Amino acid sequence: MLNKIIKLSKKFIKIPSVSPYDLGCQKIIFKRLKKIGFTIENININKTNNLLAFKGKGKTLIFLGHTDVVPVGNIKKWKTNPFNPIIINDFLFGRGISDMKGSLAAMIVATESYIQENPFHKGRISFLITSDEESSGNDGTVKVVKILKKRKEMINYCLVGEPTSNTVLGDVIKNGRRGSLNVNLIIYGKQGHIAYPNLAENPIHKILNFVHQLVNFKWDKGNNYFQPSVLQISYISSGIKNITNVIPDFLKINFNIRYNTEINKKIIIFQVKKFLLKYNLKYKIKWVHSAKPFITKSGKLLKVVKKSIYKYNSFFPVLSTSGGTSDGRFFSDMNTEIIELGLVNKTIHKVNECVKIKDLLSLSIIYKNILKNIFI
């Protein structure tokens, strides 16, 4: 089983599938799943490849993942060629191995092994694999889920292979994620000579009190499942480069709010506009809402995942909703139980991305145990 996982992981790593390009990873998956009886669709949209596969009848568990990876960064800092997988001291190195080509290999080999032992298994096993998770996400999972909704498909359980583990495989799983709202704001002033501020309006000065109140505002206290909502500024720009004697006529500021189930998009928008009005700011604003918060508080999938981790690790995982968003959010309004379980995330998106060889096998065994127990 381990040799199969390593071999498949290496095949995936050798393909430089920088988002949103798949470049052949899904062809490999297509052949593997077709061989064990899956019905498969390729739903390709613009530059994005999506693979949707089903086998069996009844309640459905869908494995959710992506073949795309982030760019390699400064290649001079890599110990190895990022797209030439190599094992060093029991670690497999390569771009995307932990996020999330290793999890994909573990899912596929686990499913192959399970079906070989249970050719007439109960329930329906499914895969949804996209190549547009690390970039915009516009043509990936979100589009396929819309198709599933139109077909009135019932997806009971969604198991996401994102790298959730912090230190030891299975120490943390995600049973929810925060919402995300991006705000792109332009504050307008009046251009003038810097020595004659009375004849101009400096948007940088005008925004200072607004920014101070915005970043210090307490949105909520969080709850049993989520930490308090938090705002972070990502970009501020104003003025003419290398010109020191001109008051600018506008300022751009971008910020993001990661929020929990205690508030919602409408509450956030109302509060930001309230601050803008309070400081009498002239502005233009764009709201980009990329995710609603979701939570799987309980259910069969959560129980099975926890027990499967305990069976092989002798400890139960910590439940978490921290971190960024994941494609699991697109199933959140389908009455689907959503759990994320994947490899250790210490090196994701970094140079020298790697995973422990033994973790690949352990993860595949845990996935297989989930399949054994989810349809009972």
N, C-alpha and C positions, 0 to 999 in steps of 0.2 A: 504493500500500500504506500509506504514512504517513497519508494523509488518512483512510483507513478506520479505522486504529487510533485516531487522534485523535477522530474522530466517535464511535466506539463507546465510548471512554474517557469522553468527555463525557456520553454517555447514562447510563453507569453512575454517574458522580459526581453527576449531578442527582437521583439517587434516594437519599434519606437513610436508607440501610439500616443503621442502628445495630443491632448484634448484640442478639438473634438474628433480627432481621427482615430479610427479603429485599426486600419491597415492590415486586417487579416486575423486578429484575435478571435473574432466571433465566428469565422469560418472553422476554426479549430473546435470551438465549442459546439457548433452546429453538427459537425461530424460525430463528435463524442455522444451527444444527446440523441441524435438520430439513430445511432447504432443500438441504443438501449430502449428504443420505442417511443421517443417523444415526438409529438406533432409540433412543428416549429414554423414560426413566421419571421421573416425579416421585414421590419418596419423602418425603412431608412428615410430620413427627412433631411434635406439639404446635405450638409457635410457629416451628419450624425448617423451612425448605425445603431439600430436597436434590434435585439433578439428576444422574441417571446416564445416560450415553449411550455407545453402541458403534457402530462401523462397521468392517466387514471381518472377516477370519478369520485365525486363526493366533496367533502370539505377540502379546502385547498391551502397548502403551504407554498408560498412563493419565495424563492431565493432571489434577493435583489442585490445587484452589483454593477460594477462598471469596469470597462477595459481601458479607459483613457487614463493618462498620467499627467502630472505637471512637468514643465520643462526641467532639464537637469541642473540648471544653475551654472555656477562656475566649474566647468569640467576639469580644470586644473587641480581642484581640491578633491576630486574623486580619487580613491585608491585604485579603483578599477574602472574599466569602460562601463558606464552605466547601463548600456544595452548589450553587454556581454556577461551574462550571469556567471558567477564564480563562487565557489565555497571556500571560505577561509575560517579556520578554527571553529567549525560547526555552525557558521553563519552563512546564509545565502545572500549575496549582494546583488543589487540591480534596481534600477528605477522602477518603482511601482510594486515591488515585491510585498511590501506591507500595506500599501494603499493603492489597489487592493487585489493584485494579481495572485498573491499567495492564497488569499481567502477564496478566490474564484476556483483555483486548482483544488483546494480542500473541499469545496462544495461539490464540484463535479466528481471527484474520485469517491467521496462519501456516497453520493447518489448512485454511482455505478456499482459500488460494493453492496449497497442496500438493495438495489433492484436485482442484482445477481442472486442474492439470498432470498429475496421476496418478490418473485416475478409477478405474483398476483396480489400485490400489496393493496391495502385499503387506502382510501383517500386519493387526492390528486396532488401531484408534485409539479411545481412550475418554476420557471426561471424567467426573470426579466433583466437583461443585461444591456446597458447603454454605453455609448462612447462620449457622452456629453454630460458628465457629472462635475468634472474639475473646472470647466469653463462656465459658459452662460447657463447651461441646463435648459435652454429654451426648446430644444428639439429632442430631448431625451425622455426620461421617465415620465415627466409631466404629460407629454403628448400620448404616450402609450397608455397611461392610466385613463386619460380621456376616452380612448378607444374602448378600454375595458368597461368603463361606466356606460357608454352607449350600448354595449353588448349586454349590459346588466349582469356582468360577471360578479360572482361572489368570491372575494379573496379573504379567507378567514384569518390566516396567519401570514405575516411578512417577516422574514428573517434577513436582516441586512448585514453584509459582510464587512462593514467599515471597521477600521482598526480601533477598537474601543479599549483594549487592555492597556494599563499604564506601566506596570512593572513585570507582572507575571501573567501569562495567558489566562484569561478568564477572571482576572481580579475585578474588572469593571465591565458592566454591560450597560447599554443605554435603553431605557424604557420610555424615553420621550426626548424632545428637543425644544429649545426656546424659539419664539418667533423672531423675525428679523425685519426691521424697517430701515431703509436707507433714505437719507434726506439730503438733497442737493439744493443749497440755498445761495442766492445772490443778494447781497445788501448794496443798495444804491446810495451814492453820495453826490458830491459836486466837485469836479476837478478844479484845481487852482494852484497858485504858487505857494510853496510850503512856507514862505515868509509872510504870507497874507492869509492866515487861516480864517479870518473874519469874512473873507470873500469866497470861501469854499466850505464844503461839508465833508469831513474825513470819515469814510465808512469804517475804517479800522477803529477809530476812537468810538464811533457810535455803537459798535457791536460788542465792546468790552464787557459792559454790565450784563448784556444779554447772554454772552457766552459763560460768564461767571455763574449766573443763576442756572443756566441750562445744565452745566456739568455738575453742579452741586445739588440739583433737585433730586429728592427721594421719590422715585416713582411708586414704590411699594416695598413691603417687607419680605416678599417671597412667600413661600408656603412649604408644606411638607415634601413637595416634589421638585420645587424650583428655587434657585437662589434669587435674590432681588434683581429686578430689571436694571440694566445698566446702559449708559450712553457713553460712546467714545467718539471723539473727533478724529477723522482720518486725513483731512486735507484743509488747509487754509492758504489762499493766494490773493495777492493784491499788488497793485503798483506796476510801474514800468521797469523792466530789468535794467540795472546799472544807472538808473536815473534817481537822484536823491533830492531834487528840488521841486517835485510835483506831488501834490496831494491827489491820490487816485479817485476815480469816480465810482468804483465798485469794488466789492470784495466777494470772493467765492469761499464758501465753507461747506464741507461735506461731513456728515456724522451718521452714526448707526446706533440704533437702539435694539439690543437683544432683550426681549421681554417675555414674561411668563404669563400664566393663565389668570393672574390677578387683574391685568389690564388688557386692552386691545388696541387695534390700530386707530380707532376713532378717538379714544381717550388721549393717545399720544399726539395725534394731529391737533386736537383741541388745545392741549397744554402748550405745544410749541407756538401755535398761533396766538395764544394768550400772551406769551412772553414777547413775541414780536410786536403786538399791539401796545403792550405796557411800555416799551422803549421807543415807540413811535418810529419804527423802522420801515423804510421803503424797500420792498423785497419782491423777489420772484422765487418760487419754490417748486421743487419736484419731489414727489414721494414715490419711492420704489419699494413696494412690499414684496419680499421674496419668500416669506414663510410665516405661517401661523404656528403658535405653540401647540404641541400635542403630547399626550401622555397615555401610556398603557399602565394603569394602576394595578391591575390584576388580570387573571385569565389563564387559560391552559398553556399558552405558549410560554408565558413568563415562568410558570411552574416547571414545565418540561426543561426549559433552558437552564434554570437554576439547579435542578436535580442532575442534569447531564454534566454540568460543570463540576458539581460536587462529587459525582461518581468517579471522575478521572483526576480531580485535583484535591479532593478531600477538604474543600472549602467552598462556601457560597459566595457568589459575586456581590460586589457593591452595586447598587442601582444608581444611575446618574443621568442627569439631563443637561450636563454642561457641554461646552464645546460649541462647534459651529452647527450648521444645519446638515441634514442628509436627505437623500431622495426618499427615505421612508415617509417624509411629511406628505407626499402626494397621495398616500393611502389613508391619511388620517381621517378623512370624511367618508370612508367606505365601511365604517364599523369593523375595521381590521385591527387585530392585535399586532403591534409592531415592536420588535426587539432587535437591537443591534449587538452583534457579537463578532469580534474579529481579532486580529493579531495585535501585538504590542505596538504602540504608536510613537515610540521614542524617536524614530528616524524618519517619520513620514514627511514628505516634501523637502527633506534635507539632502545634502550631499552624502554619499556613502549609505544610502538607504539599505537596510538589511533586516533579516529576521533569523531567529534560531531555527535550525533545521527541525529540531524535535517539536517546536511549536506548530509547524505545518502539519505534522502527523497528529498531534494532540487535537488540533482544531478540527481536522477531518473526522477523527473518531467521535468528537463531541457532536458535530453536525450529523453524523450517522446515527448516533444515539437519539438525537432529537427526532429524526425521521422514524425511528423504531417506536417512539412513544407518543408522538403527536396525534396519531390517528386511532389510538386505542380507545 
